[in-house]
């Protein structure tokens, strides 16, 4: 593709109107929205409104007058529209790790007598760590079992309480078939818990269409909620009355302001909330969601896959370095919206591109990872990024001492 052809695609892009809604610095092509989305311009005004008027003037009264108390489920209902859930099935709370721990334990409470939680080897570490911690807490009553991805469906058996998978793999971008894997788990009586961190706001997700049981996800990637933004969790309504959370905080009580000594769980999705909602974080997230909800999910996914395909095709056509190897599936339908290339100098390669204004990220041991958020990226920018990658490889621009110095966050 020529750059003029990329510009022609931009001229016909139905999502191009969203570009100016994001606050990005000049001279930067941001290919890391799959790790931390940039702020929508509306976020700054929303945070000013919440901090100055609601907090500064309303003070404690704003729990009622500004409906701070309803924010977790109000914002959860907005996320529900992006993951194929119904109102009352999603709430915003805690972090992805905490939510996964809660729902893994909750899955075990729904499948008493079963002791195995199954996942794939190489799943995102926090998912595995959370279940390992649960297993250590419950000792012989729960154990984590991991298998290779191509062995996973056959490994589901009558002792499996739940299968936990990240729908889009954080390194390879390989995508699991949501409906098929959920059906395979159900066929053996197991529950399905999906991690949607690299799915929500990127690809079209239909949890209820797939009959999924549980899900978690973060909001700081494609939802643009900001660094450390609160995460969300989904519990299908059919499970809400019976599932038990291991973290019984006051906001999950049936009547939080009755201040009873004994815990009585709220029977709906609010039973999964633990502590006081982070109002500033929720305000920023809601502003990002309000923008996100203006875009049609199928158009978002289609453009994101097209951007990724453009980058892969141009990088492979232009890069003369045989050490640059695409990881994960080549077929667009089998991927999410990020692309990973393995290279022996992957870290230095990413740093050299950053020095030229192309921001991606690195994942150990050798993965240069680039994300393609459809709402703020253009085809011409992706074309330029592929050209820069090819030049950095051809000139060995990555081979400078400062590009090999590892920072704390990669």
C-alpha positions in Angstrom: 0.0 0.0 0.0 1.2 3.5 -0.7 0.8 6.3 1.8 -1.7 8.0 -0.6 -3.8 4.9 -0.4 -3.6 5.0 3.3 -4.8 8.6 3.3 -7.7 7.6 1.0 -8.8 5.0 3.6 -8.7 7.8 6.3 -10.8 10.0 4.1 -13.5 7.3 3.9 -13.2 6.2 7.6 -16.5 6.4 9.5 -14.6 6.6 12.8 -12.3 9.4 11.8 -14.5 11.9 13.6 -13.3 10.5 16.9 -9.6 11.4 16.4 -9.9 14.9 17.8 -11.7 13.7 20.8 -8.4 12.5 22.3 -5.7 14.6 23.9 -2.4 13.3 22.4 0.8 15.3 22.0 1.9 16.5 18.6 4.5 14.3 16.8 3.5 11.1 18.6 2.0 8.0 17.0 0.6 6.1 20.0 0.6 2.3 19.5 0.2 1.4 23.1 -3.5 2.1 23.7 -3.7 -1.7 24.4 -1.7 -1.0 27.6 -2.8 2.5 28.6 -5.3 4.4 26.5 -4.8 8.1 26.1 -7.2 10.6 27.8 -10.3 11.7 26.0 -10.5 15.5 26.1 -13.8 15.3 28.0 -12.0 13.6 30.9 -10.2 16.7 32.0 -13.5 18.7 32.2 -15.3 15.8 34.0 -12.6 15.6 36.6 -12.6 19.3 37.2 -16.4 19.2 37.6 -16.3 16.3 40.1 -13.4 17.6 42.1 -14.3 21.3 42.2 -18.1 21.2 42.3 -19.2 17.8 43.5 -16.4 17.2 46.0 -15.4 20.8 46.7 -18.9 22.3 47.1 -21.2 19.3 47.6 -18.8 17.6 50.0 -20.3 14.5 51.6 -23.7 15.4 50.3 -22.6 14.4 46.8 -22.9 10.7 47.7 -26.6 11.4 47.3 -27.0 14.6 45.3 -24.4 13.5 42.6 -25.2 9.8 43.0 -21.7 8.8 43.9 -23.2 5.8 45.6 -24.7 4.6 42.4 -21.6 5.1 40.3 -20.3 1.4 40.4 -23.5 0.0 38.9 -24.3 3.0 36.7 -20.9 2.8 35.0 -21.1 -1.0 35.0 -24.3 -0.8 33.0 -22.4 1.3 30.4 -19.7 -1.3 30.2 -22.4 -4.0 29.9 -23.3 -2.4 26.5 -19.8 -3.2 25.3 -19.6 -6.8 26.4 -23.0 -8.2 25.6 -24.4 -8.1 29.1 -27.7 -7.0 30.5 -28.3 -4.1 33.0 -27.5 -5.2 36.5 -24.9 -7.8 35.4 -21.8 -5.6 35.6 -20.3 -3.5 38.4 -17.1 -1.5 38.6 -14.9 -2.4 41.6 -11.4 -3.0 42.8 -8.7 -4.2 40.3 -8.7 -7.0 37.8 -6.6 -9.1 40.1 -9.0 -8.7 43.0 -12.0 -9.3 40.9 -10.6 -12.4 39.4 -9.8 -13.7 42.9 -13.3 -13.0 44.0 -15.0 -14.6 41.0 -12.6 -17.7 41.0 -13.6 -18.3 44.6 -17.2 -17.6 43.7 -17.1 -20.1 40.9 -15.9 -22.7 43.4 -18.8 -21.8 45.7 -21.1 -22.6 42.8 -19.4 -25.9 42.1 -18.8 -27.5 45.5 -16.9 -30.7 45.4 -14.9 -29.8 42.3 -11.3 -28.8 43.1 -9.7 -27.8 39.8 -9.5 -24.4 38.2 -8.1 -24.8 34.6 -6.2 -22.2 32.6 -3.6 -22.1 29.8 0.1 -22.1 30.5 1.3 -18.6 29.6 -1.9 -16.8 30.5 -1.4 -13.3 31.9 0.5 -13.8 35.1 -1.9 -12.0 37.4 -4.6 -14.4 36.5 -2.5 -17.3 37.4 -1.1 -15.7 40.6 -4.6 -14.9 41.8 -5.7 -18.5 41.5 -2.4 -19.7 43.0 -3.1 -17.5 46.0 -6.7 -18.9 46.3 -5.3 -22.4 46.2 -2.8 -21.6 48.9 -5.6 -20.2 51.0 -7.9 -23.1 50.5 -5.2 -25.7 50.5 -6.4 -29.0 49.1 -9.9 -27.7 48.2 -8.7 -25.8 45.1 -5.8 -26.2 42.7 -4.7 -24.5 39.6 -4.0 -26.7 36.6 -2.4 -25.2 33.4 -2.0 -26.9 30.1 -0.9 -25.9 26.6 -3.6 -24.0 24.6 -4.1 -26.9 22.2 -4.7 -29.3 25.1 -7.1 -27.1 27.0 -10.5 -28.3 25.8 -9.6 -31.9 26.3 -8.4 -31.1 29.8 -11.8 -30.0 31.0 -13.2 -32.8 33.1 -15.7 -33.6 35.9 -13.4 -32.1 38.6 -13.1 -28.7 36.8 -14.9 -26.0 38.7 -14.1 -23.3 36.3 -12.0 -22.5 33.2 -10.3 -19.1 33.3 -9.0 -17.7 30.1 -8.0 -14.3 28.7 -10.0 -14.0 25.5 -7.2 -12.1 23.6 -3.8 -13.2 24.8 -1.7 -10.3 26.1 1.5 -11.4 24.1 0.4 -13.2 21.0 -3.0 -11.5 20.5 -4.4 -14.9 19.8 -8.2 -14.9 20.3 -10.2 -17.7 21.9 -13.7 -18.5 20.5 -15.9 -17.2 23.3 -18.9 -19.2 22.5 -17.2 -22.5 21.6 -14.9 -22.6 24.7 -17.8 -21.6 27.0 -19.9 -24.5 25.5 -17.1 -26.9 26.0 -16.8 -25.9 29.7 -20.5 -26.2 30.2 -20.6 -29.7 28.6 -18.5 -30.9 31.5 -20.5 -29.0 34.1 -17.7 -26.4 34.6 -18.2 -22.6 34.7 -16.5 -20.2 32.3 -14.7 -17.1 33.6 -13.4 -14.8 30.9 -10.7 -12.1 31.3 -11.7 -9.3 28.8 -8.8 -6.9 29.4 -7.7 -7.0 25.8 -11.2 -7.4 24.4 -13.5 -4.7 25.9 -13.6 -1.6 23.7 -11.6 -3.4 21.0 -13.5 -6.4 19.6 -17.2 -7.1 19.7 -18.0 -9.2 22.7 -21.3 -11.0 23.5 -21.1 -12.7 26.9 -24.8 -13.5 27.1 -24.9 -14.7 23.6 -22.2 -17.2 24.5 -23.9 -18.1 27.8 -20.8 -17.0 29.7 -21.0 -17.2 33.5 -18.4 -14.8 34.8 -16.0 -12.2 33.5 -13.5 -9.5 34.6 -11.7 -6.8 32.8 -9.7 -3.6 33.2 -10.8 -0.2 32.0 -7.5 1.6 31.4 -6.7 0.1 28.0 -9.2 0.5 25.2 -11.8 2.1 27.5 -9.4 5.0 28.3 -10.2 5.1 32.0 -6.8 6.3 33.0 -3.8 4.8 34.9 -5.0 2.5 37.7 -8.6 3.0 36.7 -11.0 0.7 38.6 -11.8 -2.7 37.0 -15.1 -4.3 36.3 -16.7 -7.7 36.8 -19.6 -9.6 35.3 -21.9 -12.1 36.9 -24.7 -13.6 34.9 -28.0 -13.0 36.6 -28.7 -16.7 36.9 -25.7 -16.9 39.4 -26.1 -13.7 41.4 -28.3 -15.1 44.1 -26.0 -18.1 44.9 -22.5 -17.0 44.2 -20.4 -16.1 47.3 -17.7 -13.6 47.4 -14.7 -14.3 49.7 -14.3 -10.5 50.3 -17.3 -9.5 52.3 -16.9 -5.7 52.5 -19.5 -3.3 53.7 -20.6 -2.1 50.2 -21.5 -5.7 49.3 -23.9 -5.9 52.3 -27.7 -5.9 51.6 -28.0 -2.7 53.7 -24.6 -1.0 54.0 -25.9 1.8 56.1 -27.7 -0.4 58.6 -24.3 -1.0 60.0 -25.0 -4.5 61.3 -22.3 -6.6 62.9 -23.2 -9.6 60.8 -22.8 -9.8 57.0 -25.8 -10.3 54.8 -24.8 -10.3 51.1 -26.7 -8.2 48.6 -28.4 -10.7 46.3 -27.7 -8.8 43.1 -24.5 -7.6 41.4 -23.8 -5.2 44.3 -22.9 -8.2 46.4 -19.6 -8.3 44.5 -18.6 -4.8 45.6 -16.3 -4.6 48.6 -15.2 -1.1 49.8 -15.9 2.5 49.1 -16.1 3.3 45.3 -13.2 5.4 43.9 -15.2 8.3 42.7 -12.5 10.3 40.8 -11.5 7.1 39.0 -15.1 6.3 38.2 -15.6 9.8 36.9 -12.7 9.6 34.5 -13.8 6.2 33.3 -17.4 7.3 32.7 -16.2 10.1 30.5 -14.2 7.6 28.4 -17.1 5.3 28.2 -19.5 8.0 27.1 -17.3 8.6 24.1 -16.8 4.9 23.5 -20.6 4.3 23.4 -20.9 6.6 20.4 -19.0 4.1 18.3 -20.5 1.0 16.7 -18.6 -2.1 18.1 -18.5 -3.9 14.8 -17.0 -0.9 13.1 -14.4 -0.5 15.9 -13.3 -4.1 15.5 -13.2 -4.0 11.7 -11.1 -0.9 11.7 -8.8 -2.2 14.4 -8.2 -5.4 12.5 -7.6 -3.5 9.3 -5.0 -1.3 11.0 -3.2 -4.3 12.4 -3.3 -6.0 9.0 -1.8 -2.9 7.4 1.0 -2.8 10.0 1.8 -6.5 9.6 1.8 -6.4 5.8 3.9 -3.3 5.5 6.4 -4.4 8.2 6.8 -7.8 6.6 7.2 -6.3 3.1 9.6 -3.6 4.2 11.7 -5.0 7.0 14.8 -6.8 5.7 15.7 -8.3 9.1 14.9 -12.0 9.1 15.1 -11.9 12.9 11.8 -10.0 13.0 9.1 -12.8 13.5 5.4 -12.3 13.8 4.0 -14.1 16.9 0.5 -15.4 17.1 -1.9 -16.1 14.3 -1.6 -14.4 10.9 -5.4 -14.5 10.2 -7.1 -11.3 11.2 -10.2 -13.1 12.6 -8.1 -15.1 15.0 -6.4 -12.0 16.5 -7.2 -9.1 18.8 -6.1 -5.5 18.1 -2.5 -5.7 19.0 0.4 -7.1 17.0 3.6 -8.7 18.5 6.9 -9.2 16.7 9.6 -11.2 18.3 13.2 -9.9 17.8 16.4 -10.7 19.7 16.7 -7.0 20.5 13.0 -6.4 21.1 13.5 -4.0 24.0 16.0 -1.8 22.3 13.9 -1.9 19.1 10.9 -0.4 21.0 13.1 2.2 22.7 14.5 3.3 19.3 11.0 3.7 17.9 9.9 5.7 20.9 12.8 8.1 20.3 11.2 8.7 16.9 7.7 9.3 18.4 6.3 5.8 17.8 5.2 4.5 21.2 4.8 0.8 21.6 5.8 -1.5 24.5 7.9 -4.6 25.2 7.0 -7.9 26.8 9.7 -10.3 28.0 11.6 -12.1 26.7 11.8 -10.6 23.2 8.3 -9.2 22.2 7.9 -5.8 20.6 4.2 -5.1 20.9 2.0 -2.6 19.1 -1.7 -1.8 19.7 -4.1 -0.4 17.2 -6.9 1.5 18.9 -9.4 2.4 16.2 -10.8 5.6 17.7 -7.7 7.8 17.6 -5.4 6.1 15.1 -5.4 6.7 11.3 -4.3 4.5 8.5 -1.6 7.0 7.5 -0.1 6.9 11.0 0.1 3.1 10.9 1.7 3.3 7.5 4.3 5.8 8.9 4.9 3.5 12.0 5.6 0.5 9.7 8.0 2.6 7.7 9.8 3.7 10.9 10.1 0.1 12.1 11.7 -0.9 8.8 14.2 2.0 8.9 15.1 1.3 12.6 15.9 -2.3 11.6 17.7 -1.5 8.4 20.0 1.1 10.0 20.3 -0.8 13.3 19.3 2.4 15.0 18.3 0.3 18.0 22.0 -0.5 18.7 22.8 2.5 21.0 23.7 2.1 24.6 20.7 4.2 25.9 18.2 1.9 24.1 19.5 -1.2 26.0 19.1 0.3 29.5 16.0 -1.4 31.0 13.5 0.9 32.8 11.4 -0.3 35.7 8.3 -0.5 33.5 8.7 -2.1 30.0 
